[in-house]
Each structure stands twice: as structure tokens, then as C-alpha cells.
Amino acid sequence: MLDDEAVLLPPEADHAFFLNPSALAIWELCDGTRSVQDMLRELQARYDASESDLRLDLRTTIEQLNQGGLIDLGEATGAGPRCVKFVVGVEDTVYFHWQLAILFESLIGKLPAGWEPVVVVCNDGRALSDRLRHVLSVYGVRHYTAADHPTRQVMDFSSGDDRYAPLNNIEALRAVSPHVGDDEMVCLMDTDIFLYGELRREIFPAANAVAQNWIVEQARYFSFGRETVGVDLRQLLSAMGCTTPFRPGAVTIFLTAETVRNTKFVQDCFRFTQVLFLLGQILGVPKVWTAHMASFALAMTVNGIDYSVLSAPELSTRNSGEDRIGPGTWYHYFRDLADGGGGAFAGSPWCKQQFRDTDLLDQDLTRFAAGARTDHERYFFDLALRAQRKLHA
């Protein structure tokens, strides 16, 4: 230390660096375990400054430390994985065709080298429809085909026919596992999502992780904070003899190549989904379709696979504070008027279920765009208009 400054000498340099107290605080946080978002939260707790000022100071200092050889930006700051595959499992129906196009449109020009979306079409190997083939061709997206479990099997044979489409999310992991490189990450996600603004690489983990999710956090799963019945996930694990603490999270799932290739982990995702579905049927819960959401965290827990829970608001499905959705958010437009709540956007009469059997991109989108109330809603319909023009060209 020299007065109130720290003097640092890089291992391969003939000059020293002088760090003031705030720069020193940032350097000490660069210990290889914290993401940029983690460091920002710690700085907010220490300093009385605006988030924007702290974020700017943090980014500037990190870049200077990296350029000076004091840290390795790719590793020491948790700047994210080297390569991410955004994987979705879909059926070959119009409902997914337009969702995929909007998702792809939102990613154009924003992904680092090697990062890409990958589509798993769960169709038992049948030929793709002309419409889906066109979407994949226009956007240059790689795809694989896989088993169609919702068609093949019912979840609850005792009650007759059911078609649980979310099984395709898990099947997507099985299908991509042979194609994931050792240093690649899989981000398993839904299709009713788009990237609002530029991608923020630092929110992506370099190890197994799940996004924080309020539905899975409930004391009783399936309760949604209202119903009195549900499943205590921690007690379920305890009854199985599992002593590993359960960390709730869901929807957006980050997995290393090692985890994706773990056959038992993938199988247990299927098994936990079926277990929760059947328990939900026994309890008579109204939203048993959420059975799969907790399965990934449960399967990692029971198999002793380490993972973290990401609290970055950009990955949240809660979408609270609709007027404060920031750039870099992966916005989920899952909310539906049929569920008794609002539409996909605050105050919007639009929701995706209106276009389950008809292509949104065949509609007059200007009328929806004209009624948009927030920047991210306008951004969504702008993406839809761009996709429409591109696919119909």
C-alpha cells in the first residue's frame, strides 16, 4: 500500500499499477467465483451510488484490469462460458413456427462467435413441414429430430388420454447430448421468449445453473401461493433419502456438456416430471402442466450434481415492474388471458394462445404494434414484423 492506493505488479510486466480504494475493491471481488452481476450487488451494498454509475465504474475497471494483465476477463470475472447452445424442443406445428421465428429474429447479430440456437423437432423422425423447414432455412438454424413422447405415451394411463407437450423439453437434452463439445454449455429454454436489446454475456454462468423461479420456490409446489394443496419438494427428496439441500429454480436451465451427457440425470428429469404430474393429478391441482418445471433442479439434486441459482432479473419469468424491463432481458410472454390473468404484456389484450392454430406472422401485425404500451412490447411486435417480411419475401 502507498498512502490510500494499492500497488500491483503483474507477473509478466515491468511496470506497476496504482489502484484507488474503489478499484482495489473491484479487484478483490475478481476471485473467479463471482459474476459481474454478483460484484455489482456487493458494490451496491458498500457504496452509496446509483446503479448506473456503479455499473459503469465496474465495467471500466474490469476492462482496465484485464488489459493490464491483472485478471483474465474470461475466467476471473465470471464473464460467462466460452460457447452456449440455446436449445429448444418443439413440435412441428404452427404454434411453434412463429415463436421460433421471433426468437431467431431477436438473436440476429447479437451472439458471440460459436453461440447459436439449436432446435430439436420431436416428430419421431418424420419429414419436417415445408413451413418449419423454411423458418430454419431462412435463419440458418441447425436442427435435430427426436422422439415424440407426448404422442407416444400418456402420463396418467389411469385417467385416459393426455398429451403432456413439455416432455419435449427434456427430450431435447437427450437429442443434443452427442453434439455438445466439451467446453460448450447448453441453455435449455422455452420458445415463448425473445431477447430484448443486446445480449449481456456476463449473466451467463460457466457451470450448471437454473434461473430463480417463484413457482418452484413456493412452500408447496403447484400452490402458486394461493391453493392450500401442493407438493413439498424438499420433503419429497427427504423421503427418498436425499440429504443434499434443494435449490429451487426453473425454466431457463444451464448445463455443462458433462451434465447433458449424464444419461441418468436426463432420465431422472423424465421420472420427476411423471412423479409430479401424477401427484398433481391425485391432488387435483388446476395447473398440473407445470410438473416438468422443477424436474431439472430435482434431478441434479438427487444425483449430487452441483448447480447454482441465478437471480439476474434478465432471466426472471416474473416480469415484475413491466415499465422497468431493461435491455438484455430474456422476456417470457407466457402469460395468457385464459389463465385469468393479464396478457403477455401489461394491459395488452394480446396473448399467444390466440395463435395456437393460426400463424401470428400471417396476421396484420400493425394493429397489435399500434396498441403496444411499453418499449419491450413495441420491440416484440417490431421483431414479429421483421420476421414476417423476411419469411414472406
C-alpha positions in Angstrom: 0.0 0.0 0.0 1.1 3.5 -0.8 -0.9 6.1 1.1 -4.5 5.1 0.2 -3.6 3.4 -3.1 -2.6 -0.3 -3.7 0.4 -1.0 -5.9 0.2 -4.1 -8.0 2.8 -5.6 -10.3 1.6 -8.1 -13.0 3.6 -11.3 -13.2 4.9 -10.5 -16.7 5.3 -6.7 -16.8 8.0 -4.2 -16.0 5.6 -1.6 -14.6 3.3 -1.2 -11.6 -0.4 -0.3 -11.3 -1.8 2.0 -8.7 -5.4 1.2 -7.6 -7.5 3.6 -5.7 -9.8 2.2 -3.0 -12.8 1.6 -5.3 -10.6 -0.1 -8.0 -9.0 -2.2 -5.3 -12.4 -3.3 -4.0 -13.3 -4.4 -7.5 -10.0 -6.2 -8.0 -10.6 -8.1 -4.7 -14.0 -9.3 -6.0 -12.5 -10.8 -9.1 -11.8 -14.1 -7.4 -13.1 -16.4 -10.1 -16.4 -17.2 -8.3 -18.4 -14.1 -8.8 -20.2 -12.9 -11.9 -20.3 -9.2 -12.9 -23.9 -9.1 -11.5 -22.7 -10.6 -8.2 -20.0 -8.0 -7.9 -22.4 -5.2 -8.7 -24.7 -6.3 -5.9 -21.8 -6.3 -3.4 -20.7 -2.9 -4.5 -24.3 -1.6 -4.1 -24.2 -2.8 -0.5 -20.9 -1.0 0.2 -21.3 2.3 -1.7 -24.0 5.0 -1.8 -24.1 5.5 -5.6 -26.6 4.9 -8.4 -26.7 1.5 -10.1 -25.8 3.0 -13.5 -22.7 4.8 -12.0 -21.5 1.6 -10.2 -22.1 -0.5 -13.3 -20.1 1.9 -15.5 -17.2 2.1 -12.9 -17.3 -1.7 -12.6 -17.1 -2.4 -16.3 -14.4 0.2 -16.9 -12.2 -1.1 -14.1 -12.6 -4.7 -15.1 -11.5 -3.8 -18.7 -8.5 -1.9 -17.4 -7.5 -4.8 -15.0 -7.8 -7.2 -17.9 -5.8 -5.1 -20.3 -3.1 -4.7 -17.6 -2.8 -8.4 -17.2 -4.0 -8.4 -13.6 -7.0 -10.6 -14.3 -8.2 -12.9 -17.0 -11.5 -11.5 -18.1 -12.8 -14.7 -19.5 -12.3 -16.6 -16.2 -11.7 -14.3 -13.3 -14.9 -12.2 -13.6 -17.3 -14.9 -14.3 -17.8 -13.3 -17.8 -19.6 -16.4 -18.9 -18.9 -19.6 -20.8 -16.9 -19.8 -23.9 -19.8 -21.1 -26.1 -23.5 -21.5 -25.5 -26.0 -23.5 -27.5 -29.6 -22.3 -26.9 -31.7 -25.5 -27.2 -35.4 -25.7 -27.6 -37.6 -28.8 -28.0 -40.6 -28.3 -30.2 -43.4 -30.0 -32.2 -43.8 -29.3 -35.9 -46.9 -27.1 -35.5 -47.7 -23.6 -36.5 -47.8 -22.6 -32.8 -44.0 -23.1 -32.6 -43.2 -21.9 -36.1 -44.0 -18.3 -35.4 -42.5 -18.4 -31.9 -39.2 -19.7 -33.3 -39.0 -17.0 -36.0 -39.4 -14.3 -33.4 -36.8 -15.8 -31.1 -34.3 -16.2 -34.0 -35.0 -12.6 -35.2 -34.2 -11.3 -31.7 -30.8 -13.0 -31.8 -29.5 -11.8 -35.1 -26.1 -10.1 -34.8 -26.1 -10.4 -31.0 -24.4 -13.8 -30.4 -20.7 -14.2 -29.8 -18.8 -16.5 -32.2 -19.8 -20.1 -31.8 -23.0 -19.3 -29.9 -26.2 -20.5 -31.7 -29.8 -21.6 -31.3 -30.4 -25.3 -31.9 -33.9 -26.7 -32.5 -34.9 -30.3 -31.6 -38.0 -31.3 -33.5 -39.8 -34.0 -31.6 -41.5 -35.8 -34.5 -40.3 -39.4 -34.4 -38.0 -38.7 -37.4 -40.7 -37.7 -39.8 -40.0 -35.2 -42.6 -40.3 -31.6 -41.5 -43.2 -29.5 -42.7 -42.4 -27.0 -45.5 -43.2 -24.1 -43.2 -40.8 -25.2 -40.4 -38.1 -26.1 -43.0 -38.5 -22.6 -44.4 -38.1 -20.9 -41.0 -35.0 -22.9 -40.2 -33.5 -22.3 -43.6 -34.1 -18.5 -43.6 -32.4 -18.1 -40.3 -29.7 -20.8 -40.9 -30.5 -22.7 -37.7 -29.3 -26.2 -37.0 -31.9 -28.8 -36.1 -32.2 -32.4 -35.0 -35.2 -34.7 -34.8 -36.1 -36.8 -31.8 -38.8 -38.9 -30.1 -42.4 -37.5 -29.8 -43.1 -38.7 -26.2 -46.4 -36.7 -25.8 -47.9 -38.7 -28.7 -46.3 -42.0 -27.8 -47.2 -42.1 -24.1 -49.8 -40.8 -21.8 -48.6 -39.6 -18.4 -51.6 -40.9 -16.5 -52.9 -44.1 -18.2 -55.5 -44.5 -15.4 -57.4 -41.4 -16.5 -57.3 -42.0 -20.2 -55.7 -39.7 -22.8 -53.4 -36.8 -22.1 -50.8 -35.0 -24.1 -48.0 -33.5 -22.0 -46.0 -31.5 -24.5 -43.3 -30.2 -22.1 -41.7 -33.7 -22.2 -40.2 -32.4 -25.5 -38.0 -30.0 -23.4 -36.4 -33.0 -21.7 -36.2 -35.0 -24.9 -34.2 -32.1 -26.4 -31.4 -32.7 -23.9 -31.2 -36.3 -24.9 -31.1 -35.4 -28.6 -28.3 -32.8 -28.4 -26.1 -34.6 -25.9 -23.9 -36.3 -28.6 -23.4 -32.9 -30.3 -22.2 -30.8 -27.4 -18.5 -30.0 -27.2 -16.5 -30.5 -24.0 -16.2 -26.7 -23.5 -19.7 -25.8 -24.5 -22.8 -25.0 -22.4 -26.4 -25.9 -23.1 -29.0 -23.3 -22.3 -32.4 -25.1 -22.4 -35.2 -22.7 -22.8 -38.8 -22.2 -23.9 -39.8 -20.9 -27.3 -42.2 -18.1 -26.0 -39.2 -15.9 -25.3 -37.2 -13.2 -27.0 -34.0 -11.2 -26.3 -34.9 -7.6 -25.7 -31.9 -5.5 -26.8 -28.3 -6.6 -26.7 -27.1 -9.8 -25.1 -25.4 -9.4 -21.7 -22.8 -12.1 -21.7 -21.8 -11.7 -18.0 -25.2 -13.0 -16.8 -24.4 -16.4 -18.3 -22.8 -19.0 -16.0 -19.9 -21.2 -16.8 -21.3 -24.1 -14.8 -24.7 -25.8 -14.1 -27.3 -23.3 -13.0 -31.0 -22.7 -13.0 -32.8 -19.3 -13.1 -34.6 -18.3 -9.9 -38.3 -19.1 -10.2 -41.1 -18.1 -7.8 -43.3 -21.1 -8.7 -40.7 -23.6 -7.6 -39.8 -21.5 -4.6 -43.3 -22.0 -3.1 -43.5 -24.0 0.1 -45.9 -26.3 -1.7 -45.3 -26.9 -5.4 -48.4 -26.4 -7.6 -49.9 -24.0 -5.0 -48.9 -20.7 -6.8 -49.1 -19.1 -3.4 -52.9 -19.4 -3.4 -54.1 -23.0 -3.2 -53.7 -24.9 0.0 -52.7 -28.1 -1.6 -49.4 -29.0 -3.3 -46.2 -31.0 -3.0 -43.4 -30.2 -0.6 -40.4 -30.8 -2.9 -37.8 -30.8 -0.1 -39.9 -33.3 1.9 -40.2 -35.4 -1.3 -36.4 -35.5 -1.6 -36.0 -36.3 2.1 -38.4 -39.2 1.8 -36.2 -40.5 -0.9 -33.2 -40.4 1.4 -31.6 -37.4 -0.4 -29.7 -35.2 2.1 -28.4 -32.7 -0.5 -30.1 -29.3 0.0 -32.6 -28.4 -2.7 -32.1 -25.1 -4.5 -35.2 -24.0 -6.4 -35.1 -22.7 -9.9 -36.6 -23.5 -13.3 -37.5 -22.6 -16.9 -34.1 -21.4 -18.2 -31.6 -24.1 -17.5 -27.8 -24.0 -18.0 -26.0 -27.3 -18.2 -22.4 -28.3 -18.9 -21.6 -30.9 -21.5 -20.8 -33.4 -18.7 -24.2 -32.9 -17.2 -26.1 -33.1 -20.6 -24.3 -36.4 -21.3 -25.2 -37.8 -17.9 -27.9 -40.3 -19.0 -29.3 -40.9 -15.6 -29.7 -37.2 -15.0 -31.8 -36.9 -18.2 -33.8 -40.0 -17.3 -34.5 -38.6 -13.9 -35.8 -35.4 -15.4 -38.4 -37.5 -17.1 -39.1 -39.5 -14.0 -39.5 -36.5 -11.7 -41.9 -34.9 -14.3 -44.1 -38.0 -14.3 -44.0 -38.3 -10.5 -45.0 -34.7 -10.0 -47.7 -34.9 -12.8 -49.2 -37.9 -11.0 -49.1 -36.3 -7.6 -50.7 -33.2 -9.1 -53.5 -35.4 -10.5 -54.0 -37.0 -7.1 -54.3 -33.6 -5.5 -56.5 -32.3 -8.3 -54.4 -29.1 -8.8 -55.6 -26.9 -11.7 -52.1 -26.3 -13.3 -50.5 -29.8 -13.5 -48.9 -28.7 -16.7 -46.1 -27.2 -14.6 -44.9 -30.6 -13.5 -41.7 -30.5 -15.6 -40.5 -27.2 -14.3 -38.9 -28.4 -11.1 -37.6 -31.7 -12.6 -34.2 -30.4 -13.7 -33.3 -29.0 -10.3 -34.6 -32.1 -8.6 -32.7 -34.4 -10.9 -29.4 -32.5 -10.3 -30.0 -32.6 -6.5 -30.7 -36.3 -6.2 -27.7 -37.1 -8.4 -25.4 -34.9 -6.5 -24.7 -32.6 -9.4 -23.7 -29.2 -8.2 -25.6 -26.2 -9.6 -26.3 -22.6 -8.6 -29.5 -20.4 -8.7 -29.2 -17.3 -10.8 -31.0 -14.2 -9.5 -30.3 -11.9 -12.5 -33.6 -10.1 -13.3 -32.8 -10.5 -17.0 -33.6 -14.2 -16.6 -36.7 -13.9 -14.5 -40.1 -15.1 -15.7 -41.9 -12.9 -13.2 -41.6 -9.8 -15.3 -42.5 -7.6 -12.4 -42.3 -3.9 -12.9 -43.4 -4.1 -16.6 -42.3 -0.5 -17.1 -38.8 -1.2 -16.0 -37.8 -4.1 -18.2 -34.2 -3.4 -19.1 -32.2 -4.2 -22.3 -30.6 -7.6 -22.2 -33.8 -9.2 -20.7 -34.9 -12.6 -22.0 -38.6 -11.7 -21.9 -41.1 -14.5 -21.5 -44.5 -13.8 -23.0 -46.1 -16.9 -21.4 -49.0 -15.2 -19.6 -52.3 -15.9 -21.1 -55.8 -14.4 -20.8 -57.3 -17.9 -20.5 -55.4 -18.3 -17.2 -57.5 -15.5 -15.6 -54.6 -13.0 -15.6 -53.3 -10.3 -17.9 -52.0 -10.8 -21.4 -48.4 -11.3 -22.4 -47.6 -7.6 -21.8 -49.0 -5.2 -19.2 -52.5 -4.1 -20.2 -52.3 -5.9 -23.6 -55.2 -7.9 -25.0 -52.8 -10.0 -27.0 -51.6 -13.5 -25.8 -50.0 -16.4 -27.6 -52.9 -18.9 -27.1 -54.9 -16.8 -29.6 -52.5 -18.1 -32.3 -52.2 -21.8 -31.3 -53.7 -23.0 -34.6 -53.1 -19.9 -36.8 -49.8 -18.3 -37.7 -49.3 -14.9 -36.0 -47.0 -13.9 -38.9 -49.8 -14.3 -41.3 -51.8 -11.6 -39.5 -51.9 -7.8 -39.8 -49.4 -7.1 -37.1 -49.6 -3.3 -37.4 -52.8 -3.3 -35.3 -51.1 -5.1 -32.4 -48.0 -2.8 -32.7 -50.2 0.3 -32.6 -51.6 -0.8 -29.3 -48.2 -1.5 -27.6 -47.8 0.3 -24.3 -44.2 -0.4 -23.4 -40.9 -0.3 -25.2 -40.4 -4.1 -24.9 -43.9 -4.8 -26.2 -43.2 -2.5 -29.2 -39.8 -4.3 -29.6 -41.6 -7.7 -29.7 -44.0 -6.6 -32.5 -41.2 -5.0 -34.4 -39.4 -8.4 -34.3 -42.6 -10.0 -35.5 -42.9 -7.6 -38.4 -39.3 -8.1 -39.4 -39.7 -11.9 -39.2 -42.9 -11.6 -41.3 -41.2 -9.6 -44.0 -38.2 -12.0 -44.1 -40.3 -15.2 -44.2 -42.7 -13.9 -46.8 -40.1 -12.3 -49.1 
